[in-house]
Amino acid sequence: MGPGDGIMRRGFNPSVDGFFLPQHPYHPEPAPTAAEVPMLICSTFNEMSPSRTDSSLENLTLEEVKARLKERMGWFPGLGENAAVAVDAYAKAFPDKKPVEIWSMISSNRKNTIALADAKSKQPAPVYLAWFGWQPPLFDNRMRAFHCLDICFWFYNTDLMLTHTGGGSRPRELSVKMANSLLNFMKTGDPNGGGLPEWPRYTTENGETMILDDVSEVKNDPDREARKALPA
């Protein structure tokens, strides 16, 4: 697809040509070529933080969020009449989150992440799932756990990425644990032993998810009921 074909491409995906790539790696079924290769998946709570450059959005109500989520915004297709149900579901699952954070979590939802984890979990090699929720103390805390913020933590670069973390001991403490866990995973296929809590392999039944934050913990699919409210 090109810019002149009238089609808006959503996302970046493997291109199956039947020769170099005989089938999609994980859709609808996982390809056998990686059946024995462990996988670690991580996404962030707030891929897109709406109030990052507009502080007035911090004061939105849930009703205003419902209205905004009806419409397409960038890559997010909009939920139409499903917006109200989705907002109520996420607000119920995450009662400590502000309306603007609910907006962010819905537009950054984990549907594709879970689909990938579910597909990989059918294979012999384990898959480990993480959800990064650490929020930087920048722009009056409006940046939140944005797209790719976790990368500098995995690679022990939080003191270099001051624009992302603010630097200092707080992000570094989490980074040490994440980087050591990633190193263990690269060596053995198992991230345990790096300083994070005991990290079980992901299963579709339980949805085991490592929540990465100042105090990390494993939760069983914390947004499962909320995701059910999203359109198929």
C-alpha positions in Angstrom: 0.0 0.0 0.0 1.3 3.5 -0.8 0.3 7.0 -0.1 -1.7 7.3 -3.3 -3.8 4.2 -3.0 -6.5 5.8 -0.8 -5.9 3.4 2.1 -4.7 4.4 5.5 -2.4 1.7 6.8 -2.9 0.9 10.5 0.2 -0.3 12.3 3.3 -2.0 11.0 3.0 -5.7 10.2 5.0 -8.6 8.7 4.3 -8.9 5.0 3.6 -12.5 4.1 5.0 -13.2 0.6 4.8 -17.0 0.7 8.6 -17.3 0.1 10.7 -15.4 2.6 7.8 -15.3 5.1 5.5 -18.3 4.4 2.9 -17.2 7.0 2.3 -14.5 9.6 4.5 -15.3 12.6 1.6 -15.3 15.1 -1.7 -14.7 13.4 -4.0 -16.6 13.3 -1.8 -19.4 14.5 1.9 -19.2 15.7 4.4 -20.3 13.1 6.4 -23.5 14.0 9.8 -21.9 13.2 9.9 -20.2 16.7 8.1 -22.9 18.7 11.2 -23.5 20.9 12.1 -19.8 21.2 11.0 -18.0 24.5 9.4 -14.6 24.2 9.1 -11.6 26.5 6.5 -9.0 25.7 6.1 -5.5 27.3 3.7 -2.7 26.6 3.1 0.5 28.5 0.0 1.8 30.3 -0.2 5.0 28.5 1.2 4.7 24.9 -0.4 8.1 24.3 -0.9 10.6 27.1 -3.5 13.1 25.8 -2.6 15.8 28.4 1.1 15.7 27.8 1.0 19.0 25.9 -2.4 20.2 27.1 -2.7 20.5 30.8 -6.4 21.5 30.6 -7.2 17.8 29.8 -6.3 16.8 33.3 -9.6 18.2 34.4 -11.8 16.2 32.0 -14.8 14.3 33.3 -15.6 10.8 32.3 -18.6 12.1 30.3 -16.2 14.3 28.3 -13.8 11.4 27.8 -16.7 9.3 26.4 -17.5 12.0 23.9 -13.8 12.3 22.7 -13.4 8.5 22.4 -16.2 8.3 19.9 -14.1 9.9 17.2 -10.9 8.8 15.3 -7.8 10.4 16.7 -4.6 9.6 14.9 -4.0 5.9 14.8 -6.9 5.3 17.2 -10.0 4.5 15.1 -12.6 5.8 17.6 -15.2 3.7 19.4 -18.4 5.3 18.2 -21.4 4.3 20.4 -19.2 1.8 22.2 -17.3 4.6 23.9 -19.5 4.9 26.9 -19.5 1.2 27.7 -15.7 1.0 27.4 -15.1 4.1 29.6 -17.3 2.7 32.3 -15.6 -0.7 32.1 -12.1 0.8 32.4 -13.2 3.2 35.2 -14.6 0.2 37.1 -11.4 -1.8 36.6 -9.1 1.1 37.5 -11.0 3.3 40.0 -7.8 5.1 41.1 -7.2 6.5 37.6 -8.3 10.0 36.5 -10.6 10.3 33.5 -7.7 11.5 31.3 -5.8 8.3 32.2 -8.8 6.2 31.4 -8.8 7.8 28.0 -5.2 7.0 27.6 -5.5 3.4 28.7 -8.4 2.7 26.3 -6.6 4.3 23.3 -3.5 2.3 24.4 -5.4 -0.9 25.1 -3.7 -4.3 25.3 -5.9 -6.2 22.8 -3.1 -6.9 20.4 -0.6 -7.6 23.1 -2.8 -10.2 24.6 -3.6 -11.7 21.2 0.2 -12.2 20.7 0.7 -13.6 24.1 -2.2 -16.0 23.7 -0.8 -17.2 20.3 2.7 -17.7 21.7 1.4 -19.5 24.8 0.2 -22.4 22.5 3.9 -23.3 21.8 6.3 -25.2 24.0 8.6 -22.3 24.8 7.3 -19.9 27.4 6.1 -16.3 27.0 6.4 -13.7 29.8 4.2 -10.7 29.8 4.9 -7.3 31.3 2.9 -4.1 31.6 5.0 -1.0 32.3 3.2 1.6 34.5 6.1 3.7 35.9 5.4 7.4 35.4 8.1 10.1 35.1 8.0 13.2 37.3 8.0 15.5 34.3 5.6 18.1 33.0 3.6 18.0 36.2 3.4 14.1 35.9 1.4 14.5 32.6 3.7 12.3 30.5 2.8 9.1 32.3 4.0 5.7 31.1 4.3 6.7 27.4 5.2 4.8 24.2 8.7 3.2 24.4 9.5 4.7 27.9 10.3 1.2 29.1 13.2 0.7 26.6 15.7 2.8 28.6 14.8 0.8 31.7 15.4 -2.6 30.0 18.8 -1.4 28.8 19.9 0.4 32.0 19.9 3.9 30.3 17.6 5.8 32.6 20.4 8.3 33.6 21.1 9.0 30.0 17.4 9.4 29.0 16.7 12.4 31.2 13.9 13.6 28.9 12.1 10.4 29.6 12.9 9.7 33.3 14.3 12.8 34.9 17.3 10.7 36.0 18.3 9.8 39.6 17.9 6.9 41.9 14.2 6.3 41.5 14.1 5.2 37.8 17.6 3.6 38.2 16.3 1.2 41.0 13.6 -0.2 38.7 16.0 -0.2 35.7 18.5 -2.4 37.6 15.8 -5.0 38.2 14.5 -4.9 34.7 17.9 -5.0 33.0 19.0 -7.9 35.1 15.8 -9.7 34.4 16.2 -9.1 30.6 19.8 -10.3 30.8 18.7 -13.5 32.6 16.0 -14.0 29.9 18.6 -13.5 27.1 20.9 -16.1 28.8 18.4 -18.7 29.8 14.9 -17.9 28.4 13.7 -17.1 31.9 13.7 -13.6 33.4 13.5 -14.7 37.0 16.4 -13.9 39.4 17.0 -10.3 38.3 15.4 -8.6 41.3 11.8 -8.5 40.2 9.1 -10.6 42.0 8.7 -14.2 40.9 7.6 -13.9 37.3 5.4 -16.8 36.1 5.1 -17.7 32.4 2.0 -16.3 30.8 -1.1 -18.5 30.3 -4.3 -17.6 28.6 -6.3 -18.9 31.5 -4.7 -16.6 34.1 -3.2 -13.9 32.1 -0.1 -13.6 34.4 1.2 -10.0 34.0 4.2 -8.4 35.6 3.2 -4.8 36.5 6.4 -2.8 36.3 6.6 0.2 38.7 8.5 1.5 41.7 6.9 -1.6 43.5 6.4 -4.2 40.9 3.9 -7.1 41.2 2.3 -9.9 39.3 -1.4 -9.6 38.6 -3.7 -11.9 36.7 -5.0 -10.1 33.6 -6.0 -6.9 35.4 -7.8 -5.4 32.4 -9.5 -8.6 31.2 -13.1 -7.5 32.0 -12.4 -3.9 30.7 -11.1 -5.2 27.4 -14.3 -7.2 26.9 -16.0 -3.8 26.5 -13.9 -2.8 23.5 -15.2 -3.5 19.9 -13.9 -6.7 18.3 
